Structure formats: structure tokens, C-alpha cells
Amino acid sequence: MSTLPERILGGEEGEYVVAEVHRVMLHDGNAPLIFDDMEDEDIWDPDRVTSVVDHFCPPSTVERAGFVKRLREFVKDKGISDHVEFQGICHQLMCEGRSLPGEIVAGIDSHSTTYGALGAFGVGFGASDTVEILKTGKTWFKVPETIRVDILKGSSGTDIALAMLREIEYRGNYRSLEFNDEAGLDMDARLTICNMAAETGAKAALFPPDECTSEYLSEFGIKQHRSYTTSDPERCVDVISISVDDPLAAVPHKPYNVKTVSSIEGKTIDQVFIGSCASGRISDLRDAVEVLKGRKVHPDIRLLITPASNRILNEALKEDLIRPLIKAGAVILNPSCGPCPGIDKGLLAEGERCITTQNRNYPGRMGPGEVFIANSKVCAQSAIDGVISLPGGVDET
């Protein structure tokens, strides 16, 4: 039996192949790096390119406004029709009908591994590779070895991802992670897990398409029922089992520096952030409301919540999730990257701490403060208590 990367890329592990790319994603944060090299070049197929303004959304400096303006000009000049401004975070938008099982999707961003939740081979590329893909529609790969991750128990995508990071650390470097879902996860959890797989150094991270995939894609009018089994464990360089019993947290300053939340309870915080391309989905907002409804954010805490896309924001409005969050004291930000990479709308001062649902907590990620990563229920409870806390009486798994 072949592995998923072998089937999608059309080669054997360790072999170098040239493969056609089905779609390319550009965003305003990194796209300026390619403009000069593409000035006199045509795009092989403008209809297969998605351009997103989500980092400088809206621009907070004149320089950033210039980046967005130049991207608009680039898109118009190259004939790119799928240009999306201020409607959500690129990786979420790419999973809203733009990435399909079995496709190769190239993004100018490391967290393009997110698309593997749908069974796509999502890969992050730098500027030079992206230029060549835009010109030719092809790129080269060394077909990666596969690490199989059997998910046996757990429901929170963040907790499962953190357990995976603790186990793998950087051993995923230029390998593919393939998930065998025995826990029956929903698509929101899968998106989080594939997103955070980038922190292992993985080339790609994939869930084999199944009924969950078909149900999710059908929400966008896509009838996709193709499915295939996971790779034979004997074809994998390693097989790892993940079972989550207690909520986890990544503590400064590495995503794989993971402890149980119970072991760090009581640490004071200054800010709570629920959002980013790893989170901010409808299940995260539901979880936050479950904890916060009828209660108040601690007076010393700033609670920032960013839905990952306008589609999710609209769904939250329909379900009446936004009103109780605002009533509790949360600030609802427009769908964007914002606080996560320290762009705007939520930077930390020296000596401050934030607990967040995002994917990275490296030094300087949100400014000079400390960043802890946990699931949305833990974040919501911590916002109420003013310290890192477990939700009382809530079963996290």
C-alpha cells in the first residue's frame, strides 16, 4: 500500500518528482516579496490563484497600506479574479471551498498545512518557489516519509495538537503527518491539528477524506465523496498514538513545551485571545459562550475574540453567540490575523502574559510578553478568573 503523499505526488518516498499545483494562495503579509520578480511575468493560470488581505486588515500604518495597495494592483495586472479583502484569515478561506481532497495547494505561508484537514496536500512555500509556481504551475518535491498519528481519544483540536507537538517536537521536519482519526473528530478540530502540525516542521499534514470531509464540503455546494484509507503502518517511519485526558497548555517559549493546565493554574495573566488561523471557528465561539454566558470578564483582563472568517462570524450572529460574549466583556475583532503574529489589535507590553488559542508562542510573537497556548474553554475561564484556570466541572475530552 502506498502512503497518501505517494498517491498525491505520484512518486515513491525519497524520490524527486515534479508535480502540477492545483491552486496557489497569496496574502498581503508575504506577497510583496514576489512583486519585483513577477513584474514582467504572466501567471500560468490566474483562475487558480487566490489572493487574500488578512494580515494588514485594515492596514495600521502607511507602509502596510502601501503593501495592500500594491497587492491590489498586482492582482488587477495579472488577472487574478479570486481576490478577497477583509473577509477572513487566508487559511480558513482556503478551506471554505478552495481546497479539495487529493489536490496540491501551495501557500506563501507556513501554516498552509491546514488544508490537509480536507485531504489536500497543503504546502507552505517561500517567495522564490512561489514565483516559479506562479509562472509554470508546477514545482518539485522530494516525496516525504510519513509519520502516522493515531488519534485515539480527545475532542479539543488544540489539546490533541499540543499532545502531538509534545510527542513529535521537530521530528516532523520534511515529513508528512498522516492522521488516523479513531476519536471521531469534527472538521474544526481537524483544521486546528493540521494547522499546528507546521510547528513540527512537517511538509504536509493530512486526514484521509471521509464522511466528515464530505459533510463539510457540502456546506459550500461541493459534492465530494472520494475517500481512501490511511497508509499501512509498516510504510510509515513512525506510528504515534495520541490520547488526551486533561486539558493541555504550551508554555513559553516553544509550542511543544507542553504541560497540563492543572500544573500551571493560578499564573496571572493580562490578556486572553481566542482566534488565529489555528482557531476562531464556530466551535471555539460556542465553547467560549458556554463558559462566559451570564458571567463577566475579570476587570484586569482584556479578552479579544476574532472569528476566523466572515462566514463564521455570520454563523455566530445567527446562533446569537456574539451578544453574550460582548455582554461578558469581550472585544470582538474583525476576522484577521491581528494579534497572533503581533501585527496589531492586541500586542503585549513588557512583562505581560497572554493565554491564547493561537499556534505559536515564540519570543516576540505578540510583543515582548509571554504567550501560553490552550483551548478556548480554558482561555474563557481564565478571562473570568484573571489567572490561568480550568473550567469548573467541564469535561475537556
C-alpha positions as CSV (number, residue, x, y, z in Angstrom):
1,M,0.0,0.0,0.0
2,S,1.3,3.5,-0.8
3,T,1.2,6.4,1.5
4,L,-1.0,9.4,0.9
5,P,1.9,11.7,-0.2
6,E,2.9,9.0,-2.7
7,R,-0.6,8.8,-4.1
8,I,-1.0,12.6,-4.4
9,L,2.5,13.4,-5.6
10,G,2.9,10.4,-7.9
11,G,6.2,9.1,-6.7
12,E,7.8,6.9,-4.0
13,E,9.2,8.1,-0.7
14,G,12.6,9.7,-1.2
15,E,12.0,10.2,-4.9
16,Y,12.2,13.7,-6.5
17,V,9.2,14.5,-8.6
18,V,7.8,17.4,-10.5
19,A,4.1,17.8,-9.8
20,E,1.3,20.1,-11.0
21,V,-0.1,22.5,-8.5
22,H,-3.9,22.9,-8.3
23,R,-4.1,26.2,-6.5
24,V,-1.9,28.9,-5.1
25,M,-2.6,31.2,-2.1
26,L,-1.1,34.6,-1.7
27,H,-1.6,37.0,1.2
28,D,-0.7,40.6,1.8
29,G,1.9,39.7,4.5
30,N,4.2,37.8,2.2
31,A,3.1,38.6,-1.4
32,P,5.1,41.8,-1.6
33,L,8.2,39.6,-1.7
34,I,7.3,38.3,-5.1
35,F,6.2,41.5,-6.9
36,D,9.6,42.5,-8.4
37,D,10.3,39.0,-9.7
38,M,6.8,38.8,-11.3
39,E,6.8,42.2,-12.8
40,D,7.2,41.2,-16.4
41,E,5.9,37.6,-16.0
42,D,2.5,36.1,-16.7
43,I,0.8,33.7,-14.3
44,W,0.2,30.3,-15.8
45,D,-3.4,30.3,-14.8
46,P,-4.8,33.3,-12.9
47,D,-8.0,31.4,-12.1
48,R,-6.1,29.0,-9.9
49,V,-4.7,31.8,-7.7
50,T,-6.4,33.1,-4.5
51,S,-5.2,36.5,-3.1
52,V,-6.2,37.4,0.5
53,V,-5.8,40.6,2.5
54,D,-5.9,39.4,6.1
55,H,-2.6,40.4,7.8
56,F,-3.0,44.2,7.4
57,C,-6.7,44.1,7.8
58,P,-7.3,47.0,7.8
59,P,-3.8,48.5,7.5
60,S,-2.5,50.1,10.7
61,T,0.4,52.0,9.1
62,V,1.0,53.9,5.9
63,E,3.7,51.3,4.9
64,R,1.2,48.5,5.4
65,A,-1.4,50.4,3.4
66,G,1.1,50.6,0.6
67,F,1.6,46.8,0.7
68,V,-2.1,46.2,0.3
69,K,-2.4,48.8,-2.5
70,R,0.4,47.1,-4.4
71,L,-1.3,43.7,-4.0
72,R,-4.5,45.2,-5.4
73,E,-2.5,46.5,-8.4
74,F,-0.7,43.1,-8.8
75,V,-4.0,41.2,-8.8
76,K,-5.6,43.5,-11.4
77,D,-2.5,43.5,-13.6
78,K,-2.2,39.6,-13.5
79,G,-5.9,39.0,-14.0
80,I,-6.5,37.2,-10.6
81,S,-10.2,37.1,-10.1
82,D,-10.3,35.5,-6.6
83,H,-9.1,38.4,-4.6
84,V,-10.6,38.5,-1.1
85,E,-10.2,41.6,1.2
86,F,-11.2,41.8,4.9
87,Q,-13.3,38.6,4.8
88,G,-11.2,36.3,7.0
89,I,-7.9,34.6,7.6
90,C,-6.3,33.1,4.4
91,H,-6.1,29.5,5.7
92,Q,-9.7,29.5,6.8
93,L,-10.8,31.0,3.5
94,M,-8.8,28.4,1.6
95,C,-10.7,25.7,3.4
96,E,-14.1,27.3,2.6
97,G,-14.4,25.6,-0.8
98,R,-11.0,26.4,-2.3
99,S,-9.1,23.2,-1.3
100,L,-10.2,19.7,-2.2
101,P,-9.1,16.2,-1.4
102,G,-6.1,15.0,-3.4
103,E,-5.2,18.4,-4.6
104,I,-1.8,20.1,-4.2
105,V,-2.3,23.5,-2.8
106,A,0.7,25.9,-2.4
107,G,0.5,28.8,0.0
108,I,3.0,31.5,0.6
109,D,2.7,30.8,4.3
110,S,4.0,28.0,6.6
111,H,0.5,27.2,8.0
112,S,-0.7,26.0,4.6
113,T,-0.6,22.6,6.2
114,T,-4.1,23.4,7.4
115,Y,-5.6,22.3,4.0
116,G,-4.7,18.7,4.9
117,A,-7.8,18.6,7.1
118,L,-9.6,18.2,3.8
119,G,-7.2,15.6,2.4
120,A,-5.3,18.2,0.3
121,F,-1.5,18.2,0.2
122,G,-1.2,21.8,1.6
123,V,2.4,23.1,1.5
124,G,3.9,26.4,2.5
125,F,6.5,27.9,0.1
126,G,8.9,30.8,0.3
127,A,8.9,33.7,-2.2
128,S,11.3,32.1,-4.8
129,D,9.4,28.9,-5.1
130,T,6.1,30.7,-5.2
131,V,7.4,32.8,-8.2
132,E,8.2,29.6,-10.1
133,I,4.9,28.0,-9.3
134,L,3.0,31.1,-10.5
135,K,5.0,31.1,-13.8
136,T,4.8,27.4,-14.5
137,G,2.0,25.8,-12.4
138,K,4.5,23.2,-11.3
139,T,7.1,22.6,-8.6
140,W,9.4,19.9,-7.4
141,F,9.1,17.7,-4.3
142,K,11.1,15.1,-2.6
143,V,8.3,12.7,-1.7
144,P,8.3,12.8,2.1
145,E,8.4,10.0,4.6
146,T,5.2,9.6,6.6
147,I,4.7,9.7,10.3
148,R,1.3,8.1,11.2
149,V,-0.5,9.7,14.2
150,D,-3.3,7.5,15.6
151,I,-5.8,9.8,17.4
152,L,-7.4,7.5,20.0
153,K,-9.1,9.9,22.4
154,G,-9.9,13.6,22.7
155,S,-12.2,16.2,21.2
156,S,-10.4,19.5,21.5
157,G,-8.3,20.1,18.5
158,T,-6.0,22.3,20.4
159,D,-5.4,19.7,23.1
160,I,-4.7,17.0,20.6
161,A,-2.4,19.3,18.6
162,L,-0.4,20.1,21.7
163,A,-0.2,16.4,22.7
164,M,1.1,15.8,19.2
165,L,3.7,18.6,19.4
166,R,4.9,17.3,22.8
167,E,5.4,13.9,21.3
168,I,6.9,14.8,17.9
169,E,8.7,18.1,18.6
170,Y,10.7,18.8,15.4
171,R,10.9,15.2,14.2
172,G,8.3,16.1,11.6
173,N,10.9,18.1,9.6
174,Y,10.2,17.5,5.9
175,R,8.0,14.6,6.7
176,S,4.3,14.2,6.2
177,L,2.0,13.6,9.2
178,E,-0.9,11.3,8.4
179,F,-3.8,11.2,10.9
180,N,-5.8,8.1,11.7
181,D,-8.9,9.5,13.4
182,E,-10.4,7.0,15.8
183,A,-11.8,9.7,18.0
184,G,-14.4,10.9,15.6
185,L,-13.3,14.5,15.4
186,D,-15.2,17.2,13.7
187,M,-13.7,19.4,10.9
188,D,-12.9,22.3,13.3
189,A,-10.6,20.0,15.3
190,R,-9.0,18.6,12.2
191,L,-8.3,22.1,10.9
192,T,-6.6,23.1,14.1
193,I,-4.5,19.9,14.2
194,C,-3.3,20.2,10.6
195,N,-2.5,23.9,11.2
196,M,-0.4,23.3,14.2
197,A,1.4,20.4,12.5
198,A,3.5,23.1,10.9
199,E,5.2,23.6,14.3
200,T,6.8,20.1,13.9
201,G,8.4,21.1,10.6
202,A,6.1,18.9,8.7
203,K,6.0,19.3,4.9
204,A,2.3,18.4,5.0
205,A,-0.3,17.0,7.3
206,L,-3.3,15.0,6.1
207,F,-6.5,13.4,7.2
208,P,-7.8,10.9,4.7
209,P,-11.0,12.2,3.2
210,D,-14.1,10.6,4.8
211,E,-17.7,11.3,5.6
212,C,-16.7,14.2,7.8
213,T,-14.9,15.7,4.8
214,S,-17.9,15.2,2.5
215,E,-20.3,16.8,5.0
216,Y,-18.0,19.8,5.5
217,L,-17.5,20.4,1.7
218,S,-21.2,20.0,1.1
219,E,-21.7,23.2,3.1
220,F,-20.1,25.0,0.1
221,G,-22.0,23.2,-2.5
222,I,-19.2,20.7,-3.3
223,K,-20.2,17.1,-3.7
224,Q,-17.0,15.3,-2.8
225,H,-17.4,11.7,-1.7
226,R,-14.0,10.4,-2.6
227,S,-12.3,8.6,0.3
228,Y,-9.3,6.4,0.8
229,T,-7.8,4.5,3.7
230,T,-4.8,5.5,5.8
231,S,-1.4,4.3,4.9
232,D,-0.2,0.9,6.2
233,P,1.7,1.5,9.4
234,E,4.6,-0.6,8.1
235,R,5.0,2.1,5.4
236,C,5.5,4.8,8.0
237,V,8.7,5.8,9.6
238,D,6.9,6.0,13.0
239,V,3.5,5.4,14.4
240,I,2.4,7.6,17.3
241,S,-0.7,7.3,19.4
242,I,-2.4,10.3,21.0
243,S,-4.9,10.1,23.8
244,V,-5.9,13.3,25.7
245,D,-7.3,13.0,29.2
246,D,-6.7,16.5,30.6
247,P,-6.5,20.0,29.0
248,L,-3.0,21.0,28.0
249,A,-1.1,24.2,27.5
250,A,2.1,25.2,25.7
251,V,4.2,27.4,28.0
252,P,6.8,29.9,26.9
253,H,8.6,29.9,24.6
254,K,8.0,26.8,22.4
255,P,4.8,25.3,21.1
256,Y,6.0,21.8,22.1
257,N,6.9,22.9,25.7
258,V,3.6,21.3,26.9
259,K,2.2,20.9,30.4
260,T,-1.2,20.1,31.8
261,V,-3.2,23.2,32.6
262,S,-3.7,21.9,36.2
263,S,0.1,22.2,36.7
264,I,0.1,25.9,35.8
265,E,-3.2,27.0,37.3
266,G,-3.1,30.3,39.1
267,K,-0.5,32.1,36.9
268,T,-1.6,35.7,36.5
269,I,-2.4,36.9,33.0
270,D,-3.2,40.3,31.4
271,Q,-4.8,39.3,28.1
272,V,-6.8,36.4,26.6
273,F,-7.1,35.9,22.9
274,I,-9.4,33.4,21.1
275,G,-8.7,33.4,17.4
276,S,-5.9,33.0,14.7
277,C,-5.7,30.6,11.8
278,A,-5.5,27.7,14.3
279,S,-8.8,28.7,16.0
280,G,-11.6,31.2,15.9
281,R,-14.0,28.7,14.4
282,I,-17.7,28.3,15.3
283,S,-16.9,25.5,17.9
284,D,-14.4,27.8,19.6
285,L,-17.1,30.6,19.9
286,R,-19.6,28.1,21.2
287,D,-17.2,26.9,23.8
288,A,-16.4,30.4,24.9
289,V,-20.1,31.2,25.2
290,E,-20.7,28.1,27.2
291,V,-18.1,29.3,29.8
292,L,-18.8,33.0,29.6
293,K,-22.6,33.3,29.3
294,G,-24.0,35.2,32.3
295,R,-20.6,35.9,33.7
296,K,-18.1,38.8,33.5
297,V,-14.5,39.1,32.3
298,H,-12.2,39.9,35.2
299,P,-11.7,43.7,35.4
300,D,-7.9,43.3,35.0
301,I,-8.2,41.2,31.8
302,R,-8.5,42.1,28.1
303,L,-10.5,39.4,26.3
304,L,-10.1,39.6,22.5
305,I,-12.0,37.3,20.2
306,T,-11.5,37.0,16.4
307,P,-13.8,34.8,14.3
308,A,-11.6,33.2,11.6
309,S,-13.8,34.4,8.7
310,N,-16.9,36.4,7.9
311,R,-18.8,33.1,7.2
312,I,-18.0,32.1,10.8
313,L,-18.9,35.5,12.1
314,N,-22.3,35.4,10.3
315,E,-23.0,31.9,11.7
316,A,-22.2,33.2,15.2
317,L,-24.6,36.0,14.7
318,K,-27.3,33.6,13.6
319,E,-26.7,31.4,16.7
320,D,-26.7,34.5,19.0
321,L,-23.1,33.8,20.2
322,I,-21.8,37.4,19.8
323,R,-24.2,39.2,22.1
324,P,-23.3,37.1,25.2
325,L,-19.6,37.4,24.5
326,I,-19.9,41.2,24.3
327,K,-22.1,41.3,27.4
328,A,-19.4,39.3,29.3
329,G,-16.9,42.0,28.4
330,A,-15.2,40.5,25.3
331,V,-13.9,42.7,22.4
332,I,-14.9,41.2,19.1
333,L,-12.3,41.9,16.4
334,N,-12.9,41.7,12.6
335,P,-11.7,38.4,11.0
336,S,-8.0,38.9,10.5
337,C,-4.5,37.8,11.7
338,G,-4.2,40.8,14.0
339,P,-2.9,39.9,17.5
340,C,-1.4,36.4,16.7
341,P,1.7,37.5,14.9
342,G,2.0,40.8,16.7
343,I,0.7,42.9,13.9
344,D,-1.9,45.0,15.7
345,K,-5.0,44.9,17.8
346,G,-3.6,43.1,20.9
347,L,0.2,43.4,21.4
348,L,1.6,42.7,24.8
349,A,3.7,45.1,26.8
350,E,7.0,44.1,28.6
351,G,6.2,41.7,31.4
352,E,2.6,41.0,30.4
353,R,1.1,37.5,29.8
354,C,-1.5,36.2,27.4
355,I,-3.2,32.9,27.2
356,T,-4.4,32.2,23.6
357,T,-5.8,29.6,21.2
358,Q,-3.2,30.5,18.5
359,N,-0.4,28.3,17.2
360,R,2.9,30.0,18.2
361,N,4.4,31.3,21.5
362,Y,8.0,32.1,20.4
363,P,9.7,35.2,21.9
364,G,8.3,38.4,20.5
365,R,5.3,36.6,18.9
366,M,2.8,39.1,20.3
367,G,5.3,41.6,21.5
368,P,7.8,41.4,24.5
369,G,5.4,39.5,26.8
370,E,4.8,35.8,27.4
371,V,2.4,33.6,25.5
372,F,0.6,30.5,26.7
373,I,-1.5,28.3,24.3
374,A,-4.6,26.4,25.4
375,N,-8.1,25.5,24.2
376,S,-10.9,28.0,24.0
377,K,-12.7,26.8,27.2
378,V,-9.5,27.2,29.3
379,C,-9.0,30.7,27.7
380,A,-12.6,31.7,28.5
381,Q,-12.4,30.6,32.1
382,S,-9.0,32.3,32.6
383,A,-10.6,35.5,31.3
384,I,-13.2,35.3,34.1
385,D,-10.7,34.4,36.9
386,G,-7.8,36.6,35.9
387,V,-5.4,33.7,36.2
388,I,-4.9,30.5,34.2
389,S,-7.8,28.3,35.2
390,L,-9.6,25.1,34.3
391,P,-13.3,25.4,33.6
392,G,-15.1,24.1,36.6
393,G,-16.8,20.8,36.1
394,V,-16.3,20.8,32.3
395,D,-15.1,17.6,30.8
396,E,-12.5,18.8,28.2
397,T,-12.2,15.4,26.5
